[in-house]
C-alpha cells in the first residue's frame, strides 16, 4: 500500500486558518473526493472536527483519526489511534487491498507522517493569504512528476526520491 499526502497550500505554505481552509476551490474539492473515495483517510482529530457535520465521517472511506485525547468518542465505524505510525499500520491492516492510504491533515499530522509518505498530491494555490497552519518543507526529499493547471490553482504530484 502506498501512503500519499493530499493537501492544498499557498505560496506561504499556509494550509489553514482558524481550523478551516482559507479558500474555496470547487475543482480541488472534486479532485480530493475522486482520489480518496474508497480508500482509508488518516487525519487528526481537529481536522475531523472541522469537517462539515454532513461529511463527518467522510463517506465512502475508512476514516482513521489520530488523537492523544483519551476522551474523544468517535462515531460508529471510525477508527482511532494515537500516532501516525499506528494510523498507517491500521490502514495497511484493515484495507490491505487498497492501493493508497491518504494523509489528509492537519499540519501536525502532516509533519509527523512525512517519514511514511511516498507521494504528495499538492494543490498549489496562488497568493500569500495569512494562516495559522502550514505544510512542512518536503522538496529536498521529493521530485516533481506532474504539474497540471487548474482553475485558480495548479495540481502537482511529487514522489519520494529513493
KEKOLPA-137831 format. One record per atom (N, C-alpha, C): atom name; x, y, z; residue number from 0. Coordinates in steps of 0.1 Angstrom, whole numbers, plus 5000, padded with zeros to 4 digits. Layout:
N
lumro=CA	u=X	v=Y	w=Z	zalum=NUM
...
! end
This chain:
162
lumro=N	u=5008	v=4988	w=5000	zalum=0
lumro=CA	u=5000	v=5000	w=5000	zalum=0
lumro=C	u=5009	v=5012	w=5000	zalum=0
lumro=N	u=5005	v=5022	w=4991	zalum=1
lumro=CA	u=5012	v=5034	w=4990	zalum=1
lumro=C	u=5006	v=5044	w=5001	zalum=1
lumro=N	u=5014	v=5053	w=5007	zalum=2
lumro=CA	u=5009	v=5063	w=5016	zalum=2
lumro=C	u=5011	v=5076	w=5008	zalum=2
lumro=N	u=5000	v=5084	w=5007	zalum=3
lumro=CA	u=5001	v=5097	w=5000	zalum=3
lumro=C	u=4995	v=5107	w=5009	zalum=3
lumro=N	u=5001	v=5119	w=5008	zalum=4
lumro=CA	u=4995	v=5131	w=5015	zalum=4
lumro=C	u=4988	v=5139	w=5004	zalum=4
lumro=N	u=4976	v=5144	w=5008	zalum=5
lumro=CA	u=4969	v=5153	w=4998	zalum=5
lumro=C	u=4966	v=5165	w=5006	zalum=5
lumro=N	u=4970	v=5177	w=4999	zalum=6
lumro=CA	u=4970	v=5190	w=5006	zalum=6
lumro=C	u=4969	v=5201	w=4996	zalum=6
lumro=N	u=4962	v=5212	w=5001	zalum=7
lumro=CA	u=4963	v=5224	w=4993	zalum=7
lumro=C	u=4970	v=5235	w=5001	zalum=7
lumro=N	u=4980	v=5241	w=4995	zalum=8
lumro=CA	u=4987	v=5251	w=5002	zalum=8
lumro=C	u=4990	v=5263	w=4993	zalum=8
lumro=N	u=4992	v=5275	w=4999	zalum=9
lumro=CA	u=4995	v=5287	w=4991	zalum=9
lumro=C	u=5010	v=5289	w=4991	zalum=9
lumro=N	u=5014	v=5300	w=4985	zalum=10
lumro=CA	u=5029	v=5303	w=4983	zalum=10
lumro=C	u=5036	v=5305	w=4996	zalum=10
lumro=N	u=5029	v=5307	w=5007	zalum=11
lumro=CA	u=5035	v=5309	w=5020	zalum=11
lumro=C	u=5034	v=5296	w=5028	zalum=11
lumro=N	u=5030	v=5285	w=5022	zalum=12
lumro=CA	u=5029	v=5272	w=5028	zalum=12
lumro=C	u=5017	v=5271	w=5037	zalum=12
lumro=N	u=5008	v=5281	w=5037	zalum=13
lumro=CA	u=4996	v=5281	w=5045	zalum=13
lumro=C	u=4986	v=5270	w=5040	zalum=13
lumro=N	u=4981	v=5262	w=5050	zalum=14
lumro=CA	u=4971	v=5252	w=5046	zalum=14
lumro=C	u=4958	v=5254	w=5054	zalum=14
lumro=N	u=4958	v=5263	w=5064	zalum=15
lumro=CA	u=4946	v=5265	w=5072	zalum=15
lumro=C	u=4947	v=5278	w=5080	zalum=15
lumro=N	u=4934	v=5282	w=5084	zalum=16
lumro=CA	u=4933	v=5294	w=5092	zalum=16
lumro=C	u=4921	v=5292	w=5101	zalum=16
lumro=N	u=4923	v=5293	w=5114	zalum=17
lumro=CA	u=4912	v=5291	w=5124	zalum=17
lumro=C	u=4904	v=5278	w=5121	zalum=17
lumro=N	u=4912	v=5267	w=5118	zalum=18
lumro=CA	u=4905	v=5254	w=5117	zalum=18
lumro=C	u=4898	v=5252	w=5104	zalum=18
lumro=N	u=4900	v=5261	w=5094	zalum=19
lumro=CA	u=4893	v=5260	w=5081	zalum=19
lumro=C	u=4903	v=5262	w=5070	zalum=19
lumro=N	u=4899	v=5258	w=5058	zalum=20
lumro=CA	u=4906	v=5261	w=5046	zalum=20
lumro=C	u=4905	v=5276	w=5043	zalum=20
lumro=N	u=4915	v=5284	w=5040	zalum=21
lumro=CA	u=4914	v=5298	w=5037	zalum=21
lumro=C	u=4908	v=5301	w=5023	zalum=21
lumro=N	u=4905	v=5291	w=5016	zalum=22
lumro=CA	u=4899	v=5294	w=5002	zalum=22
lumro=C	u=4889	v=5283	w=4999	zalum=22
lumro=N	u=4881	v=5285	w=4988	zalum=23
lumro=CA	u=4871	v=5275	w=4984	zalum=23
lumro=C	u=4874	v=5273	w=4969	zalum=23
lumro=N	u=4879	v=5262	w=4965	zalum=24
lumro=CA	u=4882	v=5259	w=4951	zalum=24
lumro=C	u=4874	v=5246	w=4948	zalum=24
lumro=N	u=4863	v=5247	w=4942	zalum=25
lumro=CA	u=4855	v=5235	w=4939	zalum=25
lumro=C	u=4862	v=5224	w=4931	zalum=25
lumro=N	u=4871	v=5228	w=4922	zalum=26
lumro=CA	u=4878	v=5218	w=4914	zalum=26
lumro=C	u=4887	v=5210	w=4923	zalum=26
lumro=N	u=4893	v=5216	w=4933	zalum=27
lumro=CA	u=4902	v=5209	w=4943	zalum=27
lumro=C	u=4894	v=5200	w=4951	zalum=27
lumro=N	u=4882	v=5204	w=4956	zalum=28
lumro=CA	u=4873	v=5195	w=4964	zalum=28
lumro=C	u=4869	v=5183	w=4956	zalum=28
lumro=N	u=4866	v=5185	w=4943	zalum=29
lumro=CA	u=4862	v=5173	w=4935	zalum=29
lumro=C	u=4873	v=5164	w=4933	zalum=29
lumro=N	u=4885	v=5169	w=4931	zalum=30
lumro=CA	u=4897	v=5161	w=4930	zalum=30
lumro=C	u=4900	v=5153	w=4942	zalum=30
lumro=N	u=4899	v=5160	w=4954	zalum=31
lumro=CA	u=4901	v=5153	w=4967	zalum=31
lumro=C	u=4891	v=5141	w=4968	zalum=31
lumro=N	u=4878	v=5144	w=4965	zalum=32
lumro=CA	u=4868	v=5133	w=4966	zalum=32
lumro=C	u=4872	v=5121	w=4957	zalum=32
lumro=N	u=4875	v=5125	w=4944	zalum=33
lumro=CA	u=4878	v=5114	w=4934	zalum=33
lumro=C	u=4890	v=5106	w=4938	zalum=33
lumro=N	u=4900	v=5112	w=4943	zalum=34
lumro=CA	u=4912	v=5105	w=4946	zalum=34
lumro=C	u=4911	v=5097	w=4959	zalum=34
lumro=N	u=4904	v=5102	w=4969	zalum=35
lumro=CA	u=4903	v=5095	w=4982	zalum=35
lumro=C	u=4892	v=5085	w=4983	zalum=35
lumro=N	u=4882	v=5086	w=4974	zalum=36
lumro=CA	u=4870	v=5077	w=4976	zalum=36
lumro=C	u=4874	v=5062	w=4976	zalum=36
lumro=N	u=4868	v=5055	w=4985	zalum=37
lumro=CA	u=4870	v=5041	w=4987	zalum=37
lumro=C	u=4883	v=5037	w=4994	zalum=37
lumro=N	u=4891	v=5047	w=4998	zalum=38
lumro=CA	u=4904	v=5044	w=5004	zalum=38
lumro=C	u=4904	v=5049	w=5018	zalum=38
lumro=N	u=4913	v=5044	w=5027	zalum=39
lumro=CA	u=4915	v=5049	w=5040	zalum=39
lumro=C	u=4920	v=5063	w=5040	zalum=39
lumro=N	u=4914	v=5072	w=5049	zalum=40
lumro=CA	u=4919	v=5085	w=5051	zalum=40
lumro=C	u=4923	v=5086	w=5065	zalum=40
lumro=N	u=4935	v=5092	w=5067	zalum=41
lumro=CA	u=4941	v=5093	w=5080	zalum=41
lumro=C	u=4942	v=5108	w=5084	zalum=41
lumro=N	u=4936	v=5112	w=5095	zalum=42
lumro=CA	u=4936	v=5126	w=5098	zalum=42
lumro=C	u=4936	v=5128	w=5113	zalum=42
lumro=N	u=4940	v=5140	w=5117	zalum=43
lumro=CA	u=4940	v=5144	w=5131	zalum=43
lumro=C	u=4925	v=5147	w=5136	zalum=43
lumro=N	u=4924	v=5147	w=5149	zalum=44
lumro=CA	u=4910	v=5149	w=5155	zalum=44
lumro=C	u=4905	v=5163	w=5151	zalum=44
lumro=N	u=4914	v=5173	w=5151	zalum=45
lumro=CA	u=4909	v=5187	w=5148	zalum=45
lumro=C	u=4905	v=5188	w=5134	zalum=45
lumro=N	u=4912	v=5181	w=5124	zalum=46
lumro=CA	u=4907	v=5181	w=5110	zalum=46
lumro=C	u=4894	v=5174	w=5109	zalum=46
lumro=N	u=4892	v=5163	w=5116	zalum=47
lumro=CA	u=4880	v=5156	w=5116	zalum=47
lumro=C	u=4868	v=5165	w=5121	zalum=47
lumro=N	u=4871	v=5171	w=5132	zalum=48
lumro=CA	u=4860	v=5180	w=5138	zalum=48
lumro=C	u=4858	v=5192	w=5129	zalum=48
lumro=N	u=4867	v=5196	w=5121	zalum=49
lumro=CA	u=4865	v=5208	w=5112	zalum=49
lumro=C	u=4856	v=5204	w=5100	zalum=49
lumro=N	u=4854	v=5192	w=5097	zalum=50
lumro=CA	u=4846	v=5188	w=5085	zalum=50
lumro=C	u=4832	v=5192	w=5088	zalum=50
lumro=N	u=4825	v=5195	w=5077	zalum=51
lumro=CA	u=4810	v=5198	w=5079	zalum=51
lumro=C	u=4803	v=5186	w=5085	zalum=51
lumro=N	u=4794	v=5188	w=5093	zalum=52
lumro=CA	u=4787	v=5177	w=5100	zalum=52
lumro=C	u=4781	v=5166	w=5090	zalum=52
lumro=N	u=4777	v=5171	w=5079	zalum=53
lumro=CA	u=4771	v=5161	w=5069	zalum=53
lumro=C	u=4782	v=5153	w=5062	zalum=53
lumro=N	u=4794	v=5157	w=5064	zalum=54
lumro=CA	u=4806	v=5149	w=5058	zalum=54
lumro=C	u=4814	v=5143	w=5068	zalum=54
lumro=N	u=4809	v=5141	w=5080	zalum=55
lumro=CA	u=4817	v=5136	w=5091	zalum=55
lumro=C	u=4810	v=5123	w=5097	zalum=55
lumro=N	u=4816	v=5112	w=5095	zalum=56
lumro=CA	u=4829	v=5109	w=5088	zalum=56
lumro=C	u=4828	v=5110	w=5073	zalum=56
lumro=N	u=4839	v=5111	w=5066	zalum=57
lumro=CA	u=4839	v=5112	w=5052	zalum=57
lumro=C	u=4833	v=5100	w=5046	zalum=57
lumro=N	u=4822	v=5101	w=5039	zalum=58
lumro=CA	u=4815	v=5089	w=5034	zalum=58
lumro=C	u=4823	v=5082	w=5023	zalum=58
lumro=N	u=4822	v=5068	w=5023	zalum=59
lumro=CA	u=4828	v=5060	w=5012	zalum=59
lumro=C	u=4843	v=5058	w=5015	zalum=59
lumro=N	u=4848	v=5061	w=5027	zalum=60
lumro=CA	u=4862	v=5060	w=5030	zalum=60
lumro=C	u=4863	v=5055	w=5044	zalum=60
lumro=N	u=4873	v=5047	w=5047	zalum=61
lumro=CA	u=4876	v=5043	w=5061	zalum=61
lumro=C	u=4883	v=5055	w=5067	zalum=61
lumro=N	u=4877	v=5060	w=5078	zalum=62
lumro=CA	u=4882	v=5072	w=5085	zalum=62
lumro=C	u=4890	v=5067	w=5097	zalum=62
lumro=N	u=4903	v=5071	w=5097	zalum=63
lumro=CA	u=4912	v=5068	w=5108	zalum=63
lumro=C	u=4916	v=5082	w=5115	zalum=63
lumro=N	u=4913	v=5083	w=5127	zalum=64
lumro=CA	u=4915	v=5096	w=5134	zalum=64
lumro=C	u=4927	v=5094	w=5144	zalum=64
lumro=N	u=4937	v=5103	w=5143	zalum=65
lumro=CA	u=4948	v=5103	w=5152	zalum=65
lumro=C	u=4946	v=5113	w=5163	zalum=65
lumro=N	u=4946	v=5109	w=5175	zalum=66
lumro=CA	u=4944	v=5118	w=5187	zalum=66
lumro=C	u=4951	v=5113	w=5199	zalum=66
lumro=N	u=4955	v=5122	w=5207	zalum=67
lumro=CA	u=4960	v=5118	w=5221	zalum=67
lumro=C	u=4949	v=5121	w=5231	zalum=67
lumro=N	u=4938	v=5126	w=5227	zalum=68
lumro=CA	u=4927	v=5129	w=5236	zalum=68
lumro=C	u=4920	v=5116	w=5239	zalum=68
lumro=N	u=4922	v=5111	w=5251	zalum=69
lumro=CA	u=4916	v=5098	w=5255	zalum=69
lumro=C	u=4900	v=5099	w=5257	zalum=69
lumro=N	u=4895	v=5111	w=5258	zalum=70
lumro=CA	u=4881	v=5114	w=5260	zalum=70
lumro=C	u=4873	v=5115	w=5246	zalum=70
lumro=N	u=4881	v=5115	w=5235	zalum=71
lumro=CA	u=4874	v=5116	w=5222	zalum=71
lumro=C	u=4866	v=5103	w=5219	zalum=71
lumro=N	u=4853	v=5106	w=5216	zalum=72
lumro=CA	u=4844	v=5095	w=5213	zalum=72
lumro=C	u=4842	v=5096	w=5198	zalum=72
lumro=N	u=4846	v=5085	w=5191	zalum=73
lumro=CA	u=4845	v=5085	w=5176	zalum=73
lumro=C	u=4831	v=5080	w=5172	zalum=73
lumro=N	u=4826	v=5085	w=5161	zalum=74
lumro=CA	u=4813	v=5079	w=5156	zalum=74
lumro=C	u=4815	v=5065	w=5152	zalum=74
lumro=N	u=4804	v=5058	w=5151	zalum=75
lumro=CA	u=4805	v=5044	w=5147	zalum=75
lumro=C	u=4812	v=5042	w=5134	zalum=75
lumro=N	u=4821	v=5032	w=5133	zalum=76
lumro=CA	u=4828	v=5030	w=5120	zalum=76
lumro=C	u=4841	v=5037	w=5119	zalum=76
lumro=N	u=4844	v=5047	w=5128	zalum=77
lumro=CA	u=4856	v=5055	w=5127	zalum=77
lumro=C	u=4866	v=5048	w=5136	zalum=77
lumro=N	u=4878	v=5046	w=5131	zalum=78
lumro=CA	u=4889	v=5040	w=5139	zalum=78
lumro=C	u=4898	v=5051	w=5145	zalum=78
lumro=N	u=4903	v=5049	w=5157	zalum=79
lumro=CA	u=4911	v=5059	w=5165	zalum=79
lumro=C	u=4924	v=5053	w=5169	zalum=79
lumro=N	u=4935	v=5060	w=5166	zalum=80
lumro=CA	u=4948	v=5056	w=5171	zalum=80
lumro=C	u=4955	v=5068	w=5177	zalum=80
lumro=N	u=4966	v=5066	w=5183	zalum=81
lumro=CA	u=4973	v=5077	w=5190	zalum=81
lumro=C	u=4986	v=5082	w=5183	zalum=81
lumro=N	u=4989	v=5077	w=5171	zalum=82
lumro=CA	u=5001	v=5082	w=5164	zalum=82
lumro=C	u=4999	v=5079	w=5149	zalum=82
lumro=N	u=5007	v=5087	w=5141	zalum=83
lumro=CA	u=5006	v=5085	w=5126	zalum=83
lumro=C	u=5011	v=5071	w=5123	zalum=83
lumro=N	u=5021	v=5066	w=5129	zalum=84
lumro=CA	u=5027	v=5053	w=5126	zalum=84
lumro=C	u=5016	v=5042	w=5128	zalum=84
lumro=N	u=5008	v=5044	w=5139	zalum=85
lumro=CA	u=4997	v=5034	w=5141	zalum=85
lumro=C	u=4986	v=5036	w=5131	zalum=85
lumro=N	u=4984	v=5048	w=5127	zalum=86
lumro=CA	u=4974	v=5051	w=5117	zalum=86
lumro=C	u=4977	v=5044	w=5103	zalum=86
lumro=N	u=4990	v=5045	w=5099	zalum=87
lumro=CA	u=4994	v=5039	w=5087	zalum=87
lumro=C	u=4994	v=5024	w=5089	zalum=87
lumro=N	u=4998	v=5018	w=5100	zalum=88
lumro=CA	u=4998	v=5004	w=5102	zalum=88
lumro=C	u=4983	v=4999	w=5102	zalum=88
lumro=N	u=4974	v=5006	w=5108	zalum=89
lumro=CA	u=4960	v=5002	w=5108	zalum=89
lumro=C	u=4954	v=5002	w=5094	zalum=89
lumro=N	u=4957	v=5013	w=5086	zalum=90
lumro=CA	u=4952	v=5013	w=5072	zalum=90
lumro=C	u=4957	v=5001	w=5064	zalum=90
lumro=N	u=4970	v=4998	w=5066	zalum=91
lumro=CA	u=4975	v=4986	w=5059	zalum=91
lumro=C	u=4968	v=4973	w=5063	zalum=91
lumro=N	u=4965	v=4972	w=5076	zalum=92
lumro=CA	u=4959	v=4960	w=5081	zalum=92
lumro=C	u=4945	v=4959	w=5078	zalum=92
lumro=N	u=4937	v=4970	w=5079	zalum=93
lumro=CA	u=4923	v=4969	w=5077	zalum=93
lumro=C	u=4918	v=4971	w=5062	zalum=93
lumro=N	u=4927	v=4976	w=5054	zalum=94
lumro=CA	u=4924	v=4978	w=5040	zalum=94
lumro=C	u=4935	v=4974	w=5031	zalum=94
lumro=N	u=4940	v=4961	w=5032	zalum=95
lumro=CA	u=4953	v=4958	w=5025	zalum=95
lumro=C	u=4951	v=4957	w=5010	zalum=95
lumro=N	u=4939	v=4956	w=5005	zalum=96
lumro=CA	u=4938	v=4956	w=4990	zalum=96
lumro=C	u=4937	v=4969	w=4984	zalum=96
lumro=N	u=4936	v=4980	w=4992	zalum=97
lumro=CA	u=4936	v=4993	w=4986	zalum=97
lumro=C	u=4949	v=4997	w=4982	zalum=97
lumro=N	u=4950	v=5005	w=4971	zalum=98
lumro=CA	u=4963	v=5010	w=4965	zalum=98
lumro=C	u=4969	v=5020	w=4974	zalum=98
lumro=N	u=4961	v=5029	w=4980	zalum=99
lumro=CA	u=4966	v=5041	w=4987	zalum=99
lumro=C	u=4959	v=5044	w=4999	zalum=99
lumro=N	u=4966	v=5048	w=5010	zalum=100
lumro=CA	u=4960	v=5054	w=5022	zalum=100
lumro=C	u=4964	v=5068	w=5021	zalum=100
lumro=N	u=4955	v=5077	w=5025	zalum=101
lumro=CA	u=4957	v=5092	w=5023	zalum=101
lumro=C	u=4958	v=5099	w=5037	zalum=101
lumro=N	u=4969	v=5106	w=5038	zalum=102
lumro=CA	u=4971	v=5115	w=5049	zalum=102
lumro=C	u=4964	v=5128	w=5045	zalum=102
lumro=N	u=4954	v=5133	w=5053	zalum=103
lumro=CA	u=4946	v=5145	w=5049	zalum=103
lumro=C	u=4947	v=5157	w=5059	zalum=103
lumro=N	u=4956	v=5156	w=5068	zalum=104
lumro=CA	u=4958	v=5168	w=5077	zalum=104
lumro=C	u=4955	v=5165	w=5091	zalum=104
lumro=N	u=4957	v=5175	w=5099	zalum=105
lumro=CA	u=4962	v=5188	w=5097	zalum=105
lumro=C	u=4977	v=5189	w=5097	zalum=105
lumro=N	u=4982	v=5201	w=5100	zalum=106
lumro=CA	u=4996	v=5205	w=5100	zalum=106
lumro=C	u=5005	v=5195	w=5108	zalum=106
lumro=N	u=5001	v=5193	w=5120	zalum=107
lumro=CA	u=5009	v=5184	w=5129	zalum=107
lumro=C	u=5009	v=5170	w=5124	zalum=107
lumro=N	u=4998	v=5165	w=5119	zalum=108
lumro=CA	u=4998	v=5152	w=5113	zalum=108
lumro=C	u=5006	v=5151	w=5101	zalum=108
lumro=N	u=5005	v=5161	w=5092	zalum=109
lumro=CA	u=5014	v=5161	w=5080	zalum=109
lumro=C	u=5029	v=5160	w=5084	zalum=109
lumro=N	u=5033	v=5168	w=5094	zalum=110
lumro=CA	u=5047	v=5168	w=5098	zalum=110
lumro=C	u=5051	v=5155	w=5104	zalum=110
lumro=N	u=5043	v=5149	w=5112	zalum=111
lumro=CA	u=5047	v=5137	w=5119	zalum=111
lumro=C	u=5046	v=5125	w=5109	zalum=111
lumro=N	u=5038	v=5126	w=5099	zalum=112
lumro=CA	u=5036	v=5115	w=5089	zalum=112
lumro=C	u=5046	v=5115	w=5078	zalum=112
lumro=N	u=5053	v=5126	w=5076	zalum=113
lumro=CA	u=5061	v=5127	w=5064	zalum=113
lumro=C	u=5071	v=5115	w=5062	zalum=113
lumro=N	u=5077	v=5109	w=5073	zalum=114
lumro=CA	u=5085	v=5097	w=5070	zalum=114
lumro=C	u=5078	v=5086	w=5063	zalum=114
lumro=N	u=5065	v=5085	w=5064	zalum=115
lumro=CA	u=5058	v=5074	w=5058	zalum=115
lumro=C	u=5053	v=5077	w=5044	zalum=115
lumro=N	u=5053	v=5089	w=5040	zalum=116
lumro=CA	u=5047	v=5094	w=5028	zalum=116
lumro=C	u=5056	v=5090	w=5016	zalum=116
lumro=N	u=5049	v=5084	w=5006	zalum=117
lumro=CA	u=5055	v=5080	w=4993	zalum=117
lumro=C	u=5053	v=5091	w=4982	zalum=117
lumro=N	u=5041	v=5097	w=4983	zalum=118
lumro=CA	u=5037	v=5107	w=4973	zalum=118
lumro=C	u=5029	v=5118	w=4979	zalum=118
lumro=N	u=5030	v=5130	w=4973	zalum=119
lumro=CA	u=5023	v=5142	w=4978	zalum=119
lumro=C	u=5015	v=5147	w=4966	zalum=119
lumro=N	u=5002	v=5148	w=4968	zalum=120
lumro=CA	u=4993	v=5153	w=4958	zalum=120
lumro=C	u=4990	v=5167	w=4963	zalum=120
lumro=N	u=4996	v=5177	w=4957	zalum=121
lumro=CA	u=4996	v=5191	w=4962	zalum=121
lumro=C	u=4988	v=5200	w=4952	zalum=121
lumro=N	u=4978	v=5207	w=4958	zalum=122
lumro=CA	u=4971	v=5217	w=4951	zalum=122
lumro=C	u=4978	v=5230	w=4955	zalum=122
lumro=N	u=4984	v=5237	w=4945	zalum=123
lumro=CA	u=4992	v=5249	w=4948	zalum=123
lumro=C	u=4982	v=5261	w=4945	zalum=123
lumro=N	u=4980	v=5269	w=4956	zalum=124
lumro=CA	u=4971	v=5280	w=4955	zalum=124
lumro=C	u=4979	v=5293	w=4954	zalum=124
lumro=N	u=4977	v=5301	w=4944	zalum=125
lumro=CA	u=4985	v=5313	w=4943	zalum=125
lumro=C	u=4981	v=5323	w=4954	zalum=125
lumro=N	u=4991	v=5331	w=4958	zalum=126
lumro=CA	u=4988	v=5341	w=4968	zalum=126
lumro=C	u=4995	v=5338	w=4981	zalum=126
lumro=N	u=4994	v=5348	w=4990	zalum=127
lumro=CA	u=5001	v=5348	w=5003	zalum=127
lumro=C	u=4991	v=5349	w=5014	zalum=127
lumro=N	u=4979	v=5344	w=5013	zalum=128
lumro=CA	u=4968	v=5346	w=5023	zalum=128
lumro=C	u=4974	v=5342	w=5037	zalum=128
lumro=N	u=4972	v=5349	w=5047	zalum=129
lumro=CA	u=4977	v=5345	w=5060	zalum=129
lumro=C	u=4969	v=5333	w=5066	zalum=129
lumro=N	u=4976	v=5326	w=5075	zalum=130
lumro=CA	u=4970	v=5315	w=5081	zalum=130
lumro=C	u=4978	v=5311	w=5094	zalum=130
lumro=N	u=4973	v=5300	w=5100	zalum=131
lumro=CA	u=4980	v=5296	w=5112	zalum=131
lumro=C	u=4984	v=5281	w=5112	zalum=131
lumro=N	u=4982	v=5275	w=5100	zalum=132
lumro=CA	u=4986	v=5261	w=5099	zalum=132
lumro=C	u=4994	v=5260	w=5086	zalum=132
lumro=N	u=5005	v=5253	w=5086	zalum=133
lumro=CA	u=5015	v=5253	w=5075	zalum=133
lumro=C	u=5019	v=5239	w=5071	zalum=133
lumro=N	u=5021	v=5237	w=5058	zalum=134
lumro=CA	u=5026	v=5224	w=5054	zalum=134
lumro=C	u=5041	v=5223	w=5055	zalum=134
lumro=N	u=5047	v=5212	w=5060	zalum=135
lumro=CA	u=5061	v=5212	w=5063	zalum=135
lumro=C	u=5069	v=5212	w=5050	zalum=135
lumro=N	u=5082	v=5216	w=5050	zalum=136
lumro=CA	u=5091	v=5215	w=5039	zalum=136
lumro=C	u=5093	v=5201	w=5035	zalum=136
lumro=N	u=5092	v=5198	w=5022	zalum=137
lumro=CA	u=5094	v=5184	w=5017	zalum=137
lumro=C	u=5102	v=5183	w=5005	zalum=137
lumro=N	u=5105	v=5194	w=4998	zalum=138
lumro=CA	u=5110	v=5195	w=4985	zalum=138
lumro=C	u=5124	v=5188	w=4984	zalum=138
lumro=N	u=5132	v=5188	w=4994	zalum=139
lumro=CA	u=5145	v=5181	w=4993	zalum=139
lumro=C	u=5144	v=5166	w=4992	zalum=139
lumro=N	u=5133	v=5160	w=4996	zalum=140
lumro=CA	u=5132	v=5146	w=4995	zalum=140
lumro=C	u=5122	v=5141	w=4984	zalum=140
lumro=N	u=5116	v=5150	w=4977	zalum=141
lumro=CA	u=5106	v=5146	w=4967	zalum=141
lumro=C	u=5110	v=5152	w=4953	zalum=141
lumro=N	u=5106	v=5145	w=4943	zalum=142
lumro=CA	u=5107	v=5150	w=4929	zalum=142
lumro=C	u=5093	v=5154	w=4924	zalum=142
lumro=N	u=5092	v=5165	w=4917	zalum=143
lumro=CA	u=5080	v=5169	w=4910	zalum=143
lumro=C	u=5078	v=5161	w=4897	zalum=143
lumro=N	u=5067	v=5153	w=4896	zalum=144
lumro=CA	u=5065	v=5145	w=4885	zalum=144
lumro=C	u=5055	v=5151	w=4875	zalum=144
lumro=N	u=5045	v=5158	w=4881	zalum=145
lumro=CA	u=5034	v=5163	w=4873	zalum=145
lumro=C	u=5030	v=5177	w=4878	zalum=145
lumro=N	u=5026	v=5186	w=4868	zalum=146
lumro=CA	u=5022	v=5199	w=4872	zalum=146
lumro=C	u=5011	v=5203	w=4862	zalum=146
lumro=N	u=4998	v=5202	w=4866	zalum=147
lumro=CA	u=4987	v=5205	w=4857	zalum=147
lumro=C	u=4980	v=5217	w=4862	zalum=147
lumro=N	u=4977	v=5226	w=4853	zalum=148
lumro=CA	u=4970	v=5239	w=4856	zalum=148
lumro=C	u=4955	v=5236	w=4858	zalum=148
lumro=N	u=4950	v=5241	w=4869	zalum=149
lumro=CA	u=4935	v=5241	w=4872	zalum=149
lumro=C	u=4930	v=5255	w=4872	zalum=149
lumro=N	u=4917	v=5256	w=4876	zalum=150
lumro=CA	u=4911	v=5269	w=4876	zalum=150
lumro=C	u=4915	v=5276	w=4890	zalum=150
lumro=N	u=4923	v=5286	w=4889	zalum=151
lumro=CA	u=4927	v=5293	w=4902	zalum=151
lumro=C	u=4937	v=5285	w=4910	zalum=151
lumro=N	u=4944	v=5275	w=4904	zalum=152
lumro=CA	u=4953	v=5267	w=4912	zalum=152
lumro=C	u=4961	v=5258	w=4902	zalum=152
lumro=N	u=4971	v=5251	w=4907	zalum=153
lumro=CA	u=4977	v=5240	w=4899	zalum=153
lumro=C	u=4978	v=5228	w=4908	zalum=153
lumro=N	u=4977	v=5216	w=4901	zalum=154
lumro=CA	u=4978	v=5203	w=4907	zalum=154
lumro=C	u=4991	v=5197	w=4904	zalum=154
lumro=N	u=4998	v=5194	w=4915	zalum=155
lumro=CA	u=5012	v=5189	w=4914	zalum=155
lumro=C	u=5013	v=5175	w=4921	zalum=155
lumro=N	u=5021	v=5166	w=4915	zalum=156
lumro=CA	u=5023	v=5153	w=4921	zalum=156
lumro=C	u=5038	v=5152	w=4923	zalum=156
lumro=N	u=5042	v=5149	w=4936	zalum=157
lumro=CA	u=5056	v=5147	w=4940	zalum=157
lumro=C	u=5057	v=5132	w=4944	zalum=157
lumro=N	u=5069	v=5126	w=4941	zalum=158
lumro=CA	u=5072	v=5113	w=4946	zalum=158
lumro=C	u=5085	v=5113	w=4953	zalum=158
lumro=N	u=5085	v=5105	w=4964	zalum=159
lumro=CA	u=5097	v=5105	w=4972	zalum=159
lumro=C	u=5109	v=5100	w=4964	zalum=159
lumro=N	u=5120	v=5107	w=4966	zalum=160
lumro=CA	u=5133	v=5103	w=4960	zalum=160
lumro=C	u=5138	v=5091	w=4967	zalum=160
lumro=N	u=5142	v=5081	w=4960	zalum=161
lumro=CA	u=5147	v=5069	w=4966	zalum=161
lumro=C	u=5162	v=5068	w=4965	zalum=161
! end
